[in-house]
Amino acid sequence: MKKSQALTTLKLTLKPEHQKLIEAKLNTGHYANPDEIIAEALQLLSKRDRYQQWAIEFDPPKSPLKKGTFLKRRRN
């Protein structure tokens, strides 16, 4: 993280299954703390959103997408 970025505190309430997932990820040793896990999850969510927007612009759906609809990748 860059030193110029300000940090803020956010209190979250997690479902038990999400807490267990975070604990399992920490136990792998790939993450030093929950912040790293949340940061990576948000980064992946952002990438997915950008991909979905690109896919819509590249091949607009014939009907409006409903919230939570995922686009399937076409194979030629």
mmCIF file of the N, C-alpha and C atoms, coordinates in Angstrom:
data_MODEL
# 
_entry.id   MODEL 
# 
loop_
_atom_site.group_PDB 
_atom_site.id 
_atom_site.type_symbol 
_atom_site.label_atom_id 
_atom_site.label_alt_id 
_atom_site.label_comp_id 
_atom_site.label_asym_id 
_atom_site.label_entity_id 
_atom_site.label_seq_id 
_atom_site.pdbx_PDB_ins_code 
_atom_site.Cartn_x 
_atom_site.Cartn_y 
_atom_site.Cartn_z 
_atom_site.occupancy 
_atom_site.B_iso_or_equiv 
_atom_site.pdbx_formal_charge 
_atom_site.auth_seq_id 
_atom_site.auth_comp_id 
_atom_site.auth_asym_id 
_atom_site.auth_atom_id 
_atom_site.pdbx_PDB_model_num 
ATOM 1   N N  . MET A 1 1  ? 0.843   -1.177  0.000   1.00 0.00 ? 1  MET A N  1 
ATOM 2   C CA . MET A 1 1  ? 0.000   0.000   0.000   1.00 0.00 ? 1  MET A CA 1 
ATOM 3   C C  . MET A 1 1  ? 0.891   1.244   0.000   1.00 0.00 ? 1  MET A C  1 
ATOM 4   N N  . LYS A 1 2  ? 0.527   2.235   -0.787  1.00 0.00 ? 2  LYS A N  1 
ATOM 5   C CA . LYS A 1 2  ? 1.291   3.469   -0.862  1.00 0.00 ? 2  LYS A CA 1 
ATOM 6   C C  . LYS A 1 2  ? 1.126   4.271   0.417   1.00 0.00 ? 2  LYS A C  1 
ATOM 7   N N  . LYS A 1 3  ? 2.203   4.941   0.824   1.00 0.00 ? 3  LYS A N  1 
ATOM 8   C CA . LYS A 1 3  ? 2.158   5.738   2.048   1.00 0.00 ? 3  LYS A CA 1 
ATOM 9   C C  . LYS A 1 3  ? 1.192   6.906   1.939   1.00 0.00 ? 3  LYS A C  1 
ATOM 10  N N  . SER A 1 4  ? 0.945   7.386   0.730   1.00 0.00 ? 4  SER A N  1 
ATOM 11  C CA . SER A 1 4  ? 0.077   8.546   0.553   1.00 0.00 ? 4  SER A CA 1 
ATOM 12  C C  . SER A 1 4  ? -1.400  8.213   0.722   1.00 0.00 ? 4  SER A C  1 
ATOM 13  N N  . GLN A 1 5  ? -1.746  6.929   0.731   1.00 0.00 ? 5  GLN A N  1 
ATOM 14  C CA . GLN A 1 5  ? -3.140  6.534   0.865   1.00 0.00 ? 5  GLN A CA 1 
ATOM 15  C C  . GLN A 1 5  ? -3.554  6.586   2.326   1.00 0.00 ? 5  GLN A C  1 
ATOM 16  N N  . ALA A 1 6  ? -4.644  7.288   2.592   1.00 0.00 ? 6  ALA A N  1 
ATOM 17  C CA . ALA A 1 6  ? -5.165  7.369   3.952   1.00 0.00 ? 6  ALA A CA 1 
ATOM 18  C C  . ALA A 1 6  ? -5.933  6.095   4.266   1.00 0.00 ? 6  ALA A C  1 
ATOM 19  N N  . LEU A 1 7  ? -5.789  5.616   5.481   1.00 0.00 ? 7  LEU A N  1 
ATOM 20  C CA . LEU A 1 7  ? -6.507  4.426   5.913   1.00 0.00 ? 7  LEU A CA 1 
ATOM 21  C C  . LEU A 1 7  ? -7.693  4.838   6.759   1.00 0.00 ? 7  LEU A C  1 
ATOM 22  N N  . THR A 1 8  ? -8.785  4.125   6.602   1.00 0.00 ? 8  THR A N  1 
ATOM 23  C CA . THR A 1 8  ? -9.955  4.356   7.434   1.00 0.00 ? 8  THR A CA 1 
ATOM 24  C C  . THR A 1 8  ? -10.361 3.032   8.060   1.00 0.00 ? 8  THR A C  1 
ATOM 25  N N  . THR A 1 9  ? -11.090 3.115   9.132   1.00 0.00 ? 9  THR A N  1 
ATOM 26  C CA . THR A 1 9  ? -11.573 1.923   9.810   1.00 0.00 ? 9  THR A CA 1 
ATOM 27  C C  . THR A 1 9  ? -13.036 1.727   9.470   1.00 0.00 ? 9  THR A C  1 
ATOM 28  N N  . LEU A 1 10 ? -13.383 0.496   9.156   1.00 0.00 ? 10 LEU A N  1 
ATOM 29  C CA . LEU A 1 10 ? -14.751 0.140   8.820   1.00 0.00 ? 10 LEU A CA 1 
ATOM 30  C C  . LEU A 1 10 ? -15.101 -1.111  9.609   1.00 0.00 ? 10 LEU A C  1 
ATOM 31  N N  . LYS A 1 11 ? -16.173 -1.039  10.362  1.00 0.00 ? 11 LYS A N  1 
ATOM 32  C CA . LYS A 1 11 ? -16.610 -2.198  11.135  1.00 0.00 ? 11 LYS A CA 1 
ATOM 33  C C  . LYS A 1 11 ? -17.580 -3.004  10.283  1.00 0.00 ? 11 LYS A C  1 
ATOM 34  N N  . LEU A 1 12 ? -17.292 -4.298  10.147  1.00 0.00 ? 12 LEU A N  1 
ATOM 35  C CA . LEU A 1 12 ? -18.128 -5.186  9.350   1.00 0.00 ? 12 LEU A CA 1 
ATOM 36  C C  . LEU A 1 12 ? -18.698 -6.298  10.217  1.00 0.00 ? 12 LEU A C  1 
ATOM 37  N N  . THR A 1 13 ? -19.900 -6.704  9.896   1.00 0.00 ? 13 THR A N  1 
ATOM 38  C CA . THR A 1 13 ? -20.493 -7.884  10.511  1.00 0.00 ? 13 THR A CA 1 
ATOM 39  C C  . THR A 1 13 ? -20.546 -8.955  9.435   1.00 0.00 ? 13 THR A C  1 
ATOM 40  N N  . LEU A 1 14 ? -19.870 -10.073 9.686   1.00 0.00 ? 14 LEU A N  1 
ATOM 41  C CA . LEU A 1 14 ? -19.788 -11.139 8.697   1.00 0.00 ? 14 LEU A CA 1 
ATOM 42  C C  . LEU A 1 14 ? -20.670 -12.314 9.072   1.00 0.00 ? 14 LEU A C  1 
ATOM 43  N N  . LYS A 1 15 ? -21.188 -12.968 8.053   1.00 0.00 ? 15 LYS A N  1 
ATOM 44  C CA . LYS A 1 15 ? -21.890 -14.226 8.271   1.00 0.00 ? 15 LYS A CA 1 
ATOM 45  C C  . LYS A 1 15 ? -20.849 -15.249 8.720   1.00 0.00 ? 15 LYS A C  1 
ATOM 46  N N  . PRO A 1 16 ? -21.261 -16.240 9.507   1.00 0.00 ? 16 PRO A N  1 
ATOM 47  C CA . PRO A 1 16 ? -20.298 -17.242 9.981   1.00 0.00 ? 16 PRO A CA 1 
ATOM 48  C C  . PRO A 1 16 ? -19.510 -17.915 8.852   1.00 0.00 ? 16 PRO A C  1 
ATOM 49  N N  . GLU A 1 17 ? -20.159 -18.187 7.729   1.00 0.00 ? 17 GLU A N  1 
ATOM 50  C CA . GLU A 1 17 ? -19.447 -18.846 6.632   1.00 0.00 ? 17 GLU A CA 1 
ATOM 51  C C  . GLU A 1 17 ? -18.381 -17.945 6.015   1.00 0.00 ? 17 GLU A C  1 
ATOM 52  N N  . HIS A 1 18 ? -18.618 -16.636 6.027   1.00 0.00 ? 18 HIS A N  1 
ATOM 53  C CA . HIS A 1 18 ? -17.614 -15.705 5.507   1.00 0.00 ? 18 HIS A CA 1 
ATOM 54  C C  . HIS A 1 18 ? -16.447 -15.585 6.481   1.00 0.00 ? 18 HIS A C  1 
ATOM 55  N N  . GLN A 1 19 ? -16.739 -15.583 7.761   1.00 0.00 ? 19 GLN A N  1 
ATOM 56  C CA . GLN A 1 19 ? -15.687 -15.554 8.779   1.00 0.00 ? 19 GLN A CA 1 
ATOM 57  C C  . GLN A 1 19 ? -14.804 -16.803 8.652   1.00 0.00 ? 19 GLN A C  1 
ATOM 58  N N  . LYS A 1 20 ? -15.433 -17.960 8.462   1.00 0.00 ? 20 LYS A N  1 
ATOM 59  C CA . LYS A 1 20 ? -14.675 -19.208 8.312   1.00 0.00 ? 20 LYS A CA 1 
ATOM 60  C C  . LYS A 1 20 ? -13.810 -19.175 7.056   1.00 0.00 ? 20 LYS A C  1 
ATOM 61  N N  . LEU A 1 21 ? -14.325 -18.598 5.985   1.00 0.00 ? 21 LEU A N  1 
ATOM 62  C CA . LEU A 1 21 ? -13.558 -18.498 4.749   1.00 0.00 ? 21 LEU A CA 1 
ATOM 63  C C  . LEU A 1 21 ? -12.328 -17.615 4.949   1.00 0.00 ? 21 LEU A C  1 
ATOM 64  N N  . ILE A 1 22 ? -12.508 -16.494 5.620   1.00 0.00 ? 22 ILE A N  1 
ATOM 65  C CA . ILE A 1 22 ? -11.374 -15.607 5.896   1.00 0.00 ? 22 ILE A CA 1 
ATOM 66  C C  . ILE A 1 22 ? -10.349 -16.322 6.767   1.00 0.00 ? 22 ILE A C  1 
ATOM 67  N N  . GLU A 1 23 ? -10.807 -17.012 7.794   1.00 0.00 ? 23 GLU A N  1 
ATOM 68  C CA . GLU A 1 23 ? -9.889  -17.751 8.664   1.00 0.00 ? 23 GLU A CA 1 
ATOM 69  C C  . GLU A 1 23 ? -9.141  -18.830 7.883   1.00 0.00 ? 23 GLU A C  1 
ATOM 70  N N  . ALA A 1 24 ? -9.847  -19.520 6.991   1.00 0.00 ? 24 ALA A N  1 
ATOM 71  C CA . ALA A 1 24 ? -9.201  -20.556 6.181   1.00 0.00 ? 24 ALA A CA 1 
ATOM 72  C C  . ALA A 1 24 ? -8.140  -19.951 5.266   1.00 0.00 ? 24 ALA A C  1 
ATOM 73  N N  . LYS A 1 25 ? -8.449  -18.809 4.676   1.00 0.00 ? 25 LYS A N  1 
ATOM 74  C CA . LYS A 1 25 ? -7.469  -18.139 3.811   1.00 0.00 ? 25 LYS A CA 1 
ATOM 75  C C  . LYS A 1 25 ? -6.252  -17.693 4.615   1.00 0.00 ? 25 LYS A C  1 
ATOM 76  N N  . LEU A 1 26 ? -6.470  -17.179 5.819   1.00 0.00 ? 26 LEU A N  1 
ATOM 77  C CA . LEU A 1 26 ? -5.354  -16.778 6.678   1.00 0.00 ? 26 LEU A CA 1 
ATOM 78  C C  . LEU A 1 26 ? -4.483  -17.978 7.029   1.00 0.00 ? 26 LEU A C  1 
ATOM 79  N N  . ASN A 1 27 ? -5.111  -19.110 7.280   1.00 0.00 ? 27 ASN A N  1 
ATOM 80  C CA . ASN A 1 27 ? -4.377  -20.317 7.664   1.00 0.00 ? 27 ASN A CA 1 
ATOM 81  C C  . ASN A 1 27 ? -3.509  -20.879 6.546   1.00 0.00 ? 27 ASN A C  1 
ATOM 82  N N  . THR A 1 28 ? -3.760  -20.470 5.302   1.00 0.00 ? 28 THR A N  1 
ATOM 83  C CA . THR A 1 28 ? -2.917  -20.933 4.197   1.00 0.00 ? 28 THR A CA 1 
ATOM 84  C C  . THR A 1 28 ? -1.545  -20.275 4.235   1.00 0.00 ? 28 THR A C  1 
ATOM 85  N N  . GLY A 1 29 ? -1.460  -19.141 4.919   1.00 0.00 ? 29 GLY A N  1 
ATOM 86  C CA . GLY A 1 29 ? -0.199  -18.413 4.970   1.00 0.00 ? 29 GLY A CA 1 
ATOM 87  C C  . GLY A 1 29 ? 0.015   -17.470 3.801   1.00 0.00 ? 29 GLY A C  1 
ATOM 88  N N  . HIS A 1 30 ? -0.930  -17.431 2.868   1.00 0.00 ? 30 HIS A N  1 
ATOM 89  C CA . HIS A 1 30 ? -0.796  -16.547 1.706   1.00 0.00 ? 30 HIS A CA 1 
ATOM 90  C C  . HIS A 1 30 ? -1.168  -15.099 2.025   1.00 0.00 ? 30 HIS A C  1 
ATOM 91  N N  . TYR A 1 31 ? -1.817  -14.893 3.146   1.00 0.00 ? 31 TYR A N  1 
ATOM 92  C CA . TYR A 1 31 ? -2.261  -13.557 3.541   1.00 0.00 ? 31 TYR A CA 1 
ATOM 93  C C  . TYR A 1 31 ? -1.783  -13.277 4.958   1.00 0.00 ? 31 TYR A C  1 
ATOM 94  N N  . ALA A 1 32 ? -1.331  -12.048 5.186   1.00 0.00 ? 32 ALA A N  1 
ATOM 95  C CA . ALA A 1 32 ? -0.833  -11.669 6.509   1.00 0.00 ? 32 ALA A CA 1 
ATOM 96  C C  . ALA A 1 32 ? -1.962  -11.279 7.451   1.00 0.00 ? 32 ALA A C  1 
ATOM 97  N N  . ASN A 1 33 ? -3.069  -10.793 6.880   1.00 0.00 ? 33 ASN A N  1 
ATOM 98  C CA . ASN A 1 33 ? -4.175  -10.330 7.716   1.00 0.00 ? 33 ASN A CA 1 
ATOM 99  C C  . ASN A 1 33 ? -5.458  -10.267 6.879   1.00 0.00 ? 33 ASN A C  1 
ATOM 100 N N  . PRO A 1 34 ? -6.594  -10.111 7.544   1.00 0.00 ? 34 PRO A N  1 
ATOM 101 C CA . PRO A 1 34 ? -7.871  -10.047 6.813   1.00 0.00 ? 34 PRO A CA 1 
ATOM 102 C C  . PRO A 1 34 ? -7.938  -8.895  5.811   1.00 0.00 ? 34 PRO A C  1 
ATOM 103 N N  . ASP A 1 35 ? -7.237  -7.802  6.089   1.00 0.00 ? 35 ASP A N  1 
ATOM 104 C CA . ASP A 1 35 ? -7.247  -6.665  5.167   1.00 0.00 ? 35 ASP A CA 1 
ATOM 105 C C  . ASP A 1 35 ? -6.765  -7.069  3.776   1.00 0.00 ? 35 ASP A C  1 
ATOM 106 N N  . GLU A 1 36 ? -5.731  -7.908  3.723   1.00 0.00 ? 36 GLU A N  1 
ATOM 107 C CA . GLU A 1 36 ? -5.208  -8.348  2.430   1.00 0.00 ? 36 GLU A CA 1 
ATOM 108 C C  . GLU A 1 36 ? -6.239  -9.185  1.673   1.00 0.00 ? 36 GLU A C  1 
ATOM 109 N N  . ILE A 1 37 ? -6.986  -9.989  2.391   1.00 0.00 ? 37 ILE A N  1 
ATOM 110 C CA . ILE A 1 37 ? -8.014  -10.829 1.766   1.00 0.00 ? 37 ILE A CA 1 
ATOM 111 C C  . ILE A 1 37 ? -9.132  -9.961  1.205   1.00 0.00 ? 37 ILE A C  1 
ATOM 112 N N  . ILE A 1 38 ? -9.592  -9.006  1.994   1.00 0.00 ? 38 ILE A N  1 
ATOM 113 C CA . ILE A 1 38 ? -10.665 -8.110  1.552   1.00 0.00 ? 38 ILE A CA 1 
ATOM 114 C C  . ILE A 1 38 ? -10.195 -7.274  0.363   1.00 0.00 ? 38 ILE A C  1 
ATOM 115 N N  . ALA A 1 39 ? -8.957  -6.782  0.415   1.00 0.00 ? 39 ALA A N  1 
ATOM 116 C CA . ALA A 1 39 ? -8.424  -5.975  -0.689  1.00 0.00 ? 39 ALA A CA 1 
ATOM 117 C C  . ALA A 1 39 ? -8.397  -6.779  -1.984  1.00 0.00 ? 39 ALA A C  1 
ATOM 118 N N  . GLU A 1 40 ? -7.946  -8.038  -1.907  1.00 0.00 ? 40 GLU A N  1 
ATOM 119 C CA . GLU A 1 40 ? -7.908  -8.865  -3.115  1.00 0.00 ? 40 GLU A CA 1 
ATOM 120 C C  . GLU A 1 40 ? -9.312  -9.180  -3.613  1.00 0.00 ? 40 GLU A C  1 
ATOM 121 N N  . ALA A 1 41 ? -10.227 -9.448  -2.698  1.00 0.00 ? 41 ALA A N  1 
ATOM 122 C CA . ALA A 1 41 ? -11.613 -9.729  -3.090  1.00 0.00 ? 41 ALA A CA 1 
ATOM 123 C C  . ALA A 1 41 ? -12.228 -8.524  -3.798  1.00 0.00 ? 41 ALA A C  1 
ATOM 124 N N  . LEU A 1 42 ? -11.989 -7.333  -3.284  1.00 0.00 ? 42 LEU A N  1 
ATOM 125 C CA . LEU A 1 42 ? -12.524 -6.124  -3.912  1.00 0.00 ? 42 LEU A CA 1 
ATOM 126 C C  . LEU A 1 42 ? -11.884 -5.877  -5.274  1.00 0.00 ? 42 LEU A C  1 
ATOM 127 N N  . GLN A 1 43 ? -10.601 -6.178  -5.376  1.00 0.00 ? 43 GLN A N  1 
ATOM 128 C CA . GLN A 1 43 ? -9.904  -6.025  -6.651  1.00 0.00 ? 43 GLN A CA 1 
ATOM 129 C C  . GLN A 1 43 ? -10.493 -6.974  -7.699  1.00 0.00 ? 43 GLN A C  1 
ATOM 130 N N  . LEU A 1 44 ? -10.754 -8.211  -7.302  1.00 0.00 ? 44 LEU A N  1 
ATOM 131 C CA . LEU A 1 44 ? -11.355 -9.179  -8.227  1.00 0.00 ? 44 LEU A CA 1 
ATOM 132 C C  . LEU A 1 44 ? -12.777 -8.784  -8.606  1.00 0.00 ? 44 LEU A C  1 
ATOM 133 N N  . LEU A 1 45 ? -13.532 -8.252  -7.663  1.00 0.00 ? 45 LEU A N  1 
ATOM 134 C CA . LEU A 1 45 ? -14.889 -7.785  -7.942  1.00 0.00 ? 45 LEU A CA 1 
ATOM 135 C C  . LEU A 1 45 ? -14.858 -6.645  -8.957  1.00 0.00 ? 45 LEU A C  1 
ATOM 136 N N  . SER A 1 46 ? -13.914 -5.746  -8.790  1.00 0.00 ? 46 SER A N  1 
ATOM 137 C CA . SER A 1 46 ? -13.764 -4.631  -9.722  1.00 0.00 ? 46 SER A CA 1 
ATOM 138 C C  . SER A 1 46 ? -13.404 -5.135  -11.121 1.00 0.00 ? 46 SER A C  1 
ATOM 139 N N  . LYS A 1 47 ? -12.509 -6.117  -11.202 1.00 0.00 ? 47 LYS A N  1 
ATOM 140 C CA . LYS A 1 47 ? -12.144 -6.694  -12.499 1.00 0.00 ? 47 LYS A CA 1 
ATOM 141 C C  . LYS A 1 47 ? -13.350 -7.352  -13.158 1.00 0.00 ? 47 LYS A C  1 
ATOM 142 N N  . ARG A 1 48 ? -14.146 -8.074  -12.375 1.00 0.00 ? 48 ARG A N  1 
ATOM 143 C CA . ARG A 1 48 ? -15.337 -8.725  -12.919 1.00 0.00 ? 48 ARG A CA 1 
ATOM 144 C C  . ARG A 1 48 ? -16.311 -7.682  -13.456 1.00 0.00 ? 48 ARG A C  1 
ATOM 145 N N  . ASP A 1 49 ? -16.502 -6.597  -12.697 1.00 0.00 ? 49 ASP A N  1 
ATOM 146 C CA . ASP A 1 49 ? -17.409 -5.539  -13.140 1.00 0.00 ? 49 ASP A CA 1 
ATOM 147 C C  . ASP A 1 49 ? -16.933 -4.909  -14.445 1.00 0.00 ? 49 ASP A C  1 
ATOM 148 N N  . ARG A 1 50 ? -15.616 -4.659  -14.557 1.00 0.00 ? 50 ARG A N  1 
ATOM 149 C CA . ARG A 1 50 ? -15.071 -4.088  -15.791 1.00 0.00 ? 50 ARG A CA 1 
ATOM 150 C C  . ARG A 1 50 ? -15.246 -5.058  -16.961 1.00 0.00 ? 50 ARG A C  1 
ATOM 151 N N  . TYR A 1 51 ? -15.037 -6.343  -16.714 1.00 0.00 ? 51 TYR A N  1 
ATOM 152 C CA . TYR A 1 51 ? -15.222 -7.343  -17.770 1.00 0.00 ? 51 TYR A CA 1 
ATOM 153 C C  . TYR A 1 51 ? -16.680 -7.382  -18.220 1.00 0.00 ? 51 TYR A C  1 
ATOM 154 N N  . GLN A 1 52 ? -17.594 -7.367  -17.267 1.00 0.00 ? 52 GLN A N  1 
ATOM 155 C CA . GLN A 1 52 ? -19.014 -7.402  -17.628 1.00 0.00 ? 52 GLN A CA 1 
ATOM 156 C C  . GLN A 1 52 ? -19.401 -6.169  -18.433 1.00 0.00 ? 52 GLN A C  1 
ATOM 157 N N  . GLN A 1 53 ? -18.885 -5.005  -18.066 1.00 0.00 ? 53 GLN A N  1 
ATOM 158 C CA . GLN A 1 53 ? -19.180 -3.789  -18.812 1.00 0.00 ? 53 GLN A CA 1 
ATOM 159 C C  . GLN A 1 53 ? -18.612 -3.885  -20.222 1.00 0.00 ? 53 GLN A C  1 
ATOM 160 N N  . TRP A 1 54 ? -17.389 -4.394  -20.328 1.00 0.00 ? 54 TRP A N  1 
ATOM 161 C CA . TRP A 1 54 ? -16.782 -4.580  -21.642 1.00 0.00 ? 54 TRP A CA 1 
ATOM 162 C C  . TRP A 1 54 ? -17.627 -5.537  -22.477 1.00 0.00 ? 54 TRP A C  1 
ATOM 163 N N  . ALA A 1 55 ? -18.067 -6.640  -21.879 1.00 0.00 ? 55 ALA A N  1 
ATOM 164 C CA . ALA A 1 55 ? -18.849 -7.637  -22.607 1.00 0.00 ? 55 ALA A CA 1 
ATOM 165 C C  . ALA A 1 55 ? -20.164 -7.045  -23.103 1.00 0.00 ? 55 ALA A C  1 
ATOM 166 N N  . ILE A 1 56 ? -20.799 -6.209  -22.304 1.00 0.00 ? 56 ILE A N  1 
ATOM 167 C CA . ILE A 1 56 ? -22.048 -5.562  -22.711 1.00 0.00 ? 56 ILE A CA 1 
ATOM 168 C C  . ILE A 1 56 ? -21.799 -4.616  -23.880 1.00 0.00 ? 56 ILE A C  1 
ATOM 169 N N  . GLU A 1 57 ? -20.713 -3.843  -23.796 1.00 0.00 ? 57 GLU A N  1 
ATOM 170 C CA . GLU A 1 57 ? -20.404 -2.902  -24.870 1.00 0.00 ? 57 GLU A CA 1 
ATOM 171 C C  . GLU A 1 57 ? -19.996 -3.637  -26.144 1.00 0.00 ? 57 GLU A C  1 
ATOM 172 N N  . PHE A 1 58 ? -19.308 -4.754  -25.996 1.00 0.00 ? 58 PHE A N  1 
ATOM 173 C CA . PHE A 1 58 ? -18.855 -5.529  -27.147 1.00 0.00 ? 58 PHE A CA 1 
ATOM 174 C C  . PHE A 1 58 ? -20.020 -6.239  -27.826 1.00 0.00 ? 58 PHE A C  1 
ATOM 175 N N  . ASP A 1 59 ? -20.920 -6.793  -27.035 1.00 0.00 ? 59 ASP A N  1 
ATOM 176 C CA . ASP A 1 59 ? -22.058 -7.553  -27.553 1.00 0.00 ? 59 ASP A CA 1 
ATOM 177 C C  . ASP A 1 59 ? -23.265 -7.278  -26.661 1.00 0.00 ? 59 ASP A C  1 
ATOM 178 N N  . PRO A 1 60 ? -23.978 -6.173  -26.894 1.00 0.00 ? 60 PRO A N  1 
ATOM 179 C CA . PRO A 1 60 ? -25.101 -5.820  -26.016 1.00 0.00 ? 60 PRO A CA 1 
ATOM 180 C C  . PRO A 1 60 ? -26.150 -6.925  -25.967 1.00 0.00 ? 60 PRO A C  1 
ATOM 181 N N  . PRO A 1 61 ? -26.728 -7.166  -24.787 1.00 0.00 ? 61 PRO A N  1 
ATOM 182 C CA . PRO A 1 61 ? -27.767 -8.193  -24.673 1.00 0.00 ? 61 PRO A CA 1 
ATOM 183 C C  . PRO A 1 61 ? -29.014 -7.779  -25.445 1.00 0.00 ? 61 PRO A C  1 
ATOM 184 N N  . LYS A 1 62 ? -29.788 -8.764  -25.856 1.00 0.00 ? 62 LYS A N  1 
ATOM 185 C CA . LYS A 1 62 ? -31.023 -8.495  -26.594 1.00 0.00 ? 62 LYS A CA 1 
ATOM 186 C C  . LYS A 1 62 ? -32.122 -7.968  -25.674 1.00 0.00 ? 62 LYS A C  1 
ATOM 187 N N  . SER A 1 63 ? -32.026 -8.305  -24.387 1.00 0.00 ? 63 SER A N  1 
ATOM 188 C CA . SER A 1 63 ? -32.982 -7.813  -23.396 1.00 0.00 ? 63 SER A CA 1 
ATOM 189 C C  . SER A 1 63 ? -32.198 -7.301  -22.190 1.00 0.00 ? 63 SER A C  1 
ATOM 190 N N  . PRO A 1 64 ? -32.805 -6.428  -21.383 1.00 0.00 ? 64 PRO A N  1 
ATOM 191 C CA . PRO A 1 64 ? -32.084 -5.867  -20.234 1.00 0.00 ? 64 PRO A CA 1 
ATOM 192 C C  . PRO A 1 64 ? -31.638 -6.960  -19.263 1.00 0.00 ? 64 PRO A C  1 
ATOM 193 N N  . LEU A 1 65 ? -30.440 -6.765  -18.692 1.00 0.00 ? 65 LEU A N  1 
ATOM 194 C CA . LEU A 1 65 ? -29.927 -7.699  -17.696 1.00 0.00 ? 65 LEU A CA 1 
ATOM 195 C C  . LEU A 1 65 ? -30.569 -7.424  -16.350 1.00 0.00 ? 65 LEU A C  1 
ATOM 196 N N  . LYS A 1 66 ? -30.871 -8.473  -15.630 1.00 0.00 ? 66 LYS A N  1 
ATOM 197 C CA . LYS A 1 66 ? -31.368 -8.330  -14.269 1.00 0.00 ? 66 LYS A CA 1 
ATOM 198 C C  . LYS A 1 66 ? -30.175 -8.268  -13.331 1.00 0.00 ? 66 LYS A C  1 
ATOM 199 N N  . LYS A 1 67 ? -30.353 -7.610  -12.183 1.00 0.00 ? 67 LYS A N  1 
ATOM 200 C CA . LYS A 1 67 ? -29.283 -7.528  -11.204 1.00 0.00 ? 67 LYS A CA 1 
ATOM 201 C C  . LYS A 1 67 ? -28.866 -8.942  -10.808 1.00 0.00 ? 67 LYS A C  1 
ATOM 202 N N  . GLY A 1 68 ? -27.558 -9.182  -10.766 1.00 0.00 ? 68 GLY A N  1 
ATOM 203 C CA . GLY A 1 68 ? -27.047 -10.487 -10.391 1.00 0.00 ? 68 GLY A CA 1 
ATOM 204 C C  . GLY A 1 68 ? -26.853 -11.428 -11.561 1.00 0.00 ? 68 GLY A C  1 
ATOM 205 N N  . THR A 1 69 ? -27.193 -10.978 -12.769 1.00 0.00 ? 69 THR A N  1 
ATOM 206 C CA . THR A 1 69 ? -27.023 -11.809 -13.953 1.00 0.00 ? 69 THR A CA 1 
ATOM 207 C C  . THR A 1 69 ? -25.551 -11.801 -14.355 1.00 0.00 ? 69 THR A C  1 
ATOM 208 N N  . PHE A 1 70 ? -25.018 -12.963 -14.598 1.00 0.00 ? 70 PHE A N  1 
ATOM 209 C CA . PHE A 1 70 ? -23.631 -13.061 -15.041 1.00 0.00 ? 70 PHE A CA 1 
ATOM 210 C C  . PHE A 1 70 ? -23.614 -13.399 -16.522 1.00 0.00 ? 70 PHE A C  1 
ATOM 211 N N  . LEU A 1 71 ? -22.681 -12.815 -17.203 1.00 0.00 ? 71 LEU A N  1 
ATOM 212 C CA . LEU A 1 71 ? -22.565 -13.063 -18.634 1.00 0.00 ? 71 LEU A CA 1 
ATOM 213 C C  . LEU A 1 71 ? -21.715 -14.298 -18.869 1.00 0.00 ? 71 LEU A C  1 
ATOM 214 N N  . LYS A 1 72 ? -22.128 -15.121 -19.822 1.00 0.00 ? 72 LYS A N  1 
ATOM 215 C CA . LYS A 1 72 ? -21.346 -16.291 -20.183 1.00 0.00 ? 72 LYS A CA 1 
ATOM 216 C C  . LYS A 1 72 ? -20.425 -15.916 -21.332 1.00 0.00 ? 72 LYS A C  1 
ATOM 217 N N  . ARG A 1 73 ? -19.216 -16.409 -21.267 1.00 0.00 ? 73 ARG A N  1 
ATOM 218 C CA . ARG A 1 73 ? -18.242 -16.144 -22.311 1.00 0.00 ? 73 ARG A CA 1 
ATOM 219 C C  . ARG A 1 73 ? -18.591 -16.989 -23.533 1.00 0.00 ? 73 ARG A C  1 
ATOM 220 N N  . ARG A 1 74 ? -18.593 -16.348 -24.670 1.00 0.00 ? 74 ARG A N  1 
ATOM 221 C CA . ARG A 1 74 ? -18.895 -17.060 -25.911 1.00 0.00 ? 74 ARG A CA 1 
ATOM 222 C C  . ARG A 1 74 ? -17.656 -17.791 -26.399 1.00 0.00 ? 74 ARG A C  1 
ATOM 223 N N  . ARG A 1 75 ? -17.874 -18.945 -26.977 1.00 0.00 ? 75 ARG A N  1 
ATOM 224 C CA . ARG A 1 75 ? -16.792 -19.698 -27.609 1.00 0.00 ? 75 ARG A CA 1 
ATOM 225 C C  . ARG A 1 75 ? -17.084 -19.775 -29.094 1.00 0.00 ? 75 ARG A C  1 
ATOM 226 N N  . ASN A 1 76 ? -16.100 -19.490 -29.893 1.00 0.00 ? 76 ASN A N  1 
ATOM 227 C CA . ASN A 1 76 ? -16.272 -19.538 -31.352 1.00 0.00 ? 76 ASN A CA 1 
ATOM 228 C C  . ASN A 1 76 ? -15.873 -20.883 -31.882 1.00 0.00 ? 76 ASN A C  1 
# 
